[in-house]
Amino acid sequence: MTSVRSTLRGSFSPLRLPNFRIYLSGQIISLIGTWLQVTTQAWLVWTLTGSEEASGLVAMLSALPFLLFGPWAGVIAERVDRRKLLIATQIVAMLLAFALAILVQTRTTQLWHVFPIWSQNYNETSWGINVSIVQIWHVYVLSFLLGIVNALDVPTQQTFLGDLSGTSELRKAVNLNAMILQVSRMVGPAIAGLVIARIGIAPAFWVNGLSFIAVVVSLVALTSTQKWGEKRPIQPLRDFTEALRYLKTQPRIQDLFIFSTFATLLVLSVILSQLPAVSDKLLHGDAETLGILQAASGAGALIAVLFIMPVFQTLRRSGVALSVTAIWMGVWLLVFSASHSLPLSMAAIFFCSMGAPTTIATALGMVQFMTPAEMRARVLSLFTMISFGLQTFAVLIVGLMAERLGIATAIQINAVLLIAGSLLMLVFRTEMRRWETDNVPAVSPAVVAEIL
């Protein structure tokens, strides 16, 4: 028990670093705003279309840039000032949030009470004369543009954590960053449900836009120590190929990629795109129901980050632990798909959501720890490209299945695939059952050069 308490206390040691504290303080405000917008946008799409397929398409467009621009993102993050690059991405994301807020807030006069079938605008069912001009294609375009920003921002941000914390505190810094992400996932959606129900949709987008100011100010205020990539012309395909060849030499990193992909493809594809359909069709609720489910998911993830992940990462047989975690998520997804009760659905999504951040943050931390600094940004870009880029297809497929087979059946299929895939990993990846986290070698740059 003493060792567990010591482990938990030690997980907060990066907070001793002033620049890291400044960065996290801005991040937590911005991320609460981001999750407020995620929930509000999901409800906006559902209100506009009532379609699981449309919800999946929005999530797909958000993830597609990870797949398209992955080879460039990591290379750019290695060759430019990461602090300045993050300031730029946050400003662009802020402008996109304001654009969506303006579209929802701007109102026009239409004679819908005469020809209501012609309208595809928000709030058409009210036959109102004064309505928002926002249409579903606006959300599609803005989601894709924000996805481009995130495709560059995510590997840059993850590498920037190492600039702030140093290699010795890197895994703990990744965990703390994951913790504030889960805090925001719990708080943001709960606020969104209340705001939508009592004030409307537009204020949520305005608040998110304003929240980016906090992270921009924090980035301007801090200083960081960056290890620069090799000074040579940027050749994305060549640099990306080097990262792929490095990955071929690292079976443990391959296993981490696989489990992270399981979590994003089969779990997050449901949580990030189909909770509006669950709230409406299975639970017969409204925007507040969606906010409650999102908050329950965030609460489960937060508990995992605070208490489970620090202990989890001290386990010697991490490969086996990751397999068991994936099976755990699959079982709770099955419960979630069968539930028509809000309390049971909250419990199921709470326990299921414990597994995804544990898997992804563990994988991110170990990949960074195992990868040489001069290769780190490219490998992380490859990580996000594979793990999150493939989510492009997963969310669309889940949406199509939900549209044609029903939302419950779509979730059940994901759950079965997750359990089966995890069992296959346990059976056939024999090396994975033996590797231990306290003996994780990283291939040196010299070895990489020989391989290349």
N, C-alpha and C positions, 0 to 999 in steps of 0.2 A: 504494500500500500504506500509506503514511504517513497519507493522508487517511482511509482505511478505519479504521485504528487510532484515529485522532483521533475519528472518528465514534462508534466503539464506546465509547471512554472518556467522551466527552461525554454518552452516553445515560444515564449514572449520576449526572449532576450534581444531580438533585433530592434525592439522599441527603445533600447538604450541609445540607438543612433539617431541624432537630431534630424538629419535629412530624411531618414526613413519615416519618422513620426510626421514630419510636415507633409510628405507625400501621401501617407495613409489618411491623414485628416481631410485632405481634399478629395481623395478617392471615395471615401464613405459617403460624403454629401452627393457627389456626382452619381454614384452607383444607385443610391436610393431614388434619385430622379430618373435614372435609366430604367429601373424596374417598374417605376410608376408608369413610364411611357410604354414599356413592353405590355403590361396588363391592359392599359387603356387602348393601345393600338389593337390588341387582340379582340377586345370587345367592340371596337369600331368596325373592324373587318367583319365580325360576326353580325353586327347590326346592319351593315351594308348588304351582306350577301346571304347570311344564314347557311353558309356552305362550309363543310369541313375541307373540301378541296381548295377553296379560296384561302382558308387559314393555313393549309399546308403550302400553298403557293407563295404566300408572303414569307413564311419561314424559309422556304427554299431560296427565294431571291436574296434573303439576308445572308444565307450561308454560301451561295454560289461563288461570290468573289474569293472566298478562301481557296476554292478549287482552281479558279482561273488565274489568280494572281499570287499564289503561294510561292512559285519560284523566284519572284521578284522581292517579296516582302522581307524575307530574311536577309537577302543580300544588301538591300537598302539599309536595313537596321544595323548591319555591321559597318557600313561605310560612311554614315552621316551622324551628326550629333543627335543622339536619341532623345535628349531632353527637348531640344527644339522641335524635333519631329513629333513628339507627343503633344507639345503645345499646339502645333498645326492641326493634328488630327482631332483634338478636343474642340478647337474653334470651328472646324468644319462640321463636326457632329452637332454642335450647338446651333449652327445656322440651319441644319436640316430639321432639327426639332422645332425651331421657330417657324420654318416653312409649313410644317404640318399643322402647327397651332393656328397659323393664319388661314390655312385652307378650311379648317374646321370652324374657326370663329367667324370668317367672312360669310355673310349671308346674302341671299338673293331672293327675289320675288318670283314665284312660279305659280301658274294656274293649275296646280296638280289636282285640285278638287274636281276639275273638268276632265283631265286626261291623266289620271294617276299612273297608268301602266307605262307611260313614256319615261318616267323618271327612274334614274339609277342613283339618285342623290341620297345622302344620309338623312334619316328621319322621315323617309317618304311615307311610312305607314300612318303618320299623323295627319296627312293631307294638309299640312301647314302651308301658309302662304310665304312665311319668312323662314328660310332653311339654309343650312350650310351648303357651300358649293363643292365640298369634298366628294370625290368619287373613288371607286376602288382602284382605278389605274394610278391615281395619285399615290396611294399607299404602296402599290407595287414599285413604282419608280423610286420613291424615297427610301424604301426598304433596301433596294439594290444599291443605291448610292451610299447608304449607311453601312451596308455590308462591305463595300470597297474600303471605306474608312477603317472598319474593324479588322479587315484582313491585313492591313498594314499596322494597325494599332496593337493587336494582340501579341504577335511575336516581339514587337519593339518593347511593349510594356513588360513582358516576362523577362526579357534580357536586361531591361533597365533596373529590375529588382536586384539583379546581381551587381549592377553599377553602384547601387545605394548600400547594399548590405555586405558585399564581399563574398567570396566563395564559402568561407567558414560558416556564415549565417544564411546561406542561400536557401536551403530547403525550409528552414523556419520562416524566412521572409515570404516564400511562396505560400506556405500554410497560412500566415497571417493575412496575406492578400486574399486568399480564398475565404478566410473567415469573414472579412468585411463584405465580400461579395455575397455571402449567405445571409449576413445581417440585412443587407439591402434587399435581398430576395424576400425576406420575411416582412420588412417594414414597408417597402415600396408598394407591393400589391395590396396590402391591407389599406394603405392610404388611398390607392387608386380606386378601390371599390367604394369607399366613402365619398370621394370626390365626384366620381361619375354619378352616383345615386343622388347626391345632394346639390352639386353645382353644375356638372356637365363635363363633357369630354375635353374641350379646348383648354381649360385651366391646367390639366395634367401635363399637356405638351408644353405650355408656357413654363411651368415649374421645372420640367426637365431641362429645357434650354437654359434657364437661369442657373441650374445646378452645376453646369459645366464651368461657370466662372470660378467656382471654388477650386477645382483641380488645376485650371490654368494658373490661378494665383499661386497655388502651392508649387507648381513646376517652375514658375518664375523665381520664387523665393529660395528654392533649394540649390545646392551644388552637388554634382555627381562626378565620380571617377570612372571614365569609360575606357575600356580596352578596345582599341580600334582594330578593325579587320585589316587584312593585307591591303597595302596601297597598290592597287592595280585596277585597270579598267573594269567596270561592272559588266560581266558577261553572265546573265542570269541562268542560261541553260547549262553552261559549264559549271558554274558554282553550285547549281542545284544538283547536277550529276555527281559532284563530289560528295554532297550530303547523302545522296542515295547510296553511294558506294561505301561510305562510312557506316551507314545503317546496316548494310549487308554483313558487316563484321561484328555486329553487336546483337546477338540473339536476345539478350535481356531487354534491350531497348525495343526490339521487335515485339516481345511479349507485352511490354507496357503500351505500345501503340495499339495492339490488338484489343486489350481490355479497355483502354480509353475509347476506342472506336465502338466497342459494344455499348458503353455507357451513353455516348452521344447518338448513335444510330437508333438504338432500341429503347432508351429511356428518355433522354432529353427531347427526342423527336415527338414524343407524346406530351411531355410537360410544357414544351415551348410552343406547341401549335394546336393541341386538341383540347385543352382545358375549357375553352369557351363552349365547345360542343358537349363535353361532359356536364358542365354546369347547367346547360339548357336541356339537353335530351335525356340524360340519365338522372339528374337531380332536380330538374324542373325549376331551376333557380334563375338568378339574374346577375348583374355585374357584381353585386356584393358577394354572391356565391363564388364567382370566379376569383375575386380578391381573397376570399377565405381559403380557397384551395391553393392559390399561389403562395399565400402566407404560410400555410401548413407545410408546403413543400420547402419553402425557405427555412422554416423552423427546424425541420428534420435535417436539412443540410448544415444549418448552423450548429446544431448539437454534434453532428459528425465532425465538423471542423474543430470545435472547441475541445471535445472530450475523446472522440474515437480516433481521429486521425493522428494526433501525437503519439498515442500508444500503438496504433496500427503500424506506424512507420518504424517502430522499434522491433517488430516481429522479425524473427530470423527467416521464416519461410513465407516471404511476401508473395511469391507466385501463387502458392496455395491459398493464402488469405485473399488475394484478388479474385480467384475463382469462386470462393465461397461468397464473397461480397456480391458478385454478379448473380449468382443463384438466388441470394437473398432478395435482390432487386426484382428478379423475375417472379418470385413467389408473391411479393406484394403488388406487383403489377396485375397479376391474376385476380387478387382480391379487389383491387381498385376497379377493374373492368366489370366485376360482378355486382358491385355495390350500387344501391339506389338510395342510400341513406347518407346524408351529409356527414354525420359524425364518423361513420365507418370509412367513408371516402377520405376524410381528413386524416384519419389514422393510417390508412393504407398509403396515401401519398407522402405522409410524414416519414414512415419507415422506409419506403422505397427511396425517398430523396436522401436518406443517410448514405446510400451507397455511391451515388454519382460523384459528388465532390470528393469523397474519400478516394475513389478510383482515379479521377482526373488529376487532382492535386498531388496525389502520391506519384503518379506517372510523370507529371510536369517536374516535380522536385527531383526525382531520381534521374530523369533525362538530363536536366541541367547539371546535376552533380557529376554525372558520368561522362559528360561531353566536354572536350577541351574548349576553353573560352573563345578561341578564334573560329570555332566551328559552331558555337552554341546558337547563335541567332538563326543560322540556316537550318539546323536540326529542329529548332523550335518552330520555325516556319513550316518545315515538313510535317511536324507533329500536328499543327493546327490545320494544315492543308488536308492531311489524311483523316484525322479524327473529326474535324468540324466541317471540312469540305464535303465529305461523303454524306454528311447530314443533309446536304442539298437534295439528294435523291430520297433519303429516308423520310423526310417530312412530307414530300410530295406523295410518296407511295402510301404513307400512313393516311394522308388526306384522301387519296383515291379509294383506299380500302374502306375507310370510314364512310365515305359517300355511298359506296355500293354495297358493302357488307354490314354496315352499322358500326358505330364508334366502339361498342363493347368488343365486337369480334376483332376489330383492328388492333386494339390494345392486347387482347389475348394472344394474337399471332406474334406480336413483338415479345411478349413474355415467354412464350414457348421457345422462340428462337434464341432468346437470351440464355435460358436455362440449358438448352441443348448445346449451344456454342461453348458455354462455360464447362460443361461436362466433357466435351470433346477436347478442350484445352487441357484439362486434368489428365485425360487418358493418353493423348498422343504427344503432348509437349512434355516429355519425360524430364528434360533438362530444367524446365520451369519449376518442377516440383522440388528440385534440389538447390536452386540458386538462393543465396542469402544476401540480405541488404547490407550486412556489415562487411562484405567482401566484394565490393563493386568496382572493378577496375575500369578506367577509362583509357581508350586507345590514345597514345601520344600522337602529336602532329607528325613526328617522324614516321611512325608506323602507317599513318594515313597516307603520307606522301608515297611510301613504298607500294601501298595498295593501289593508289591512283596511277 
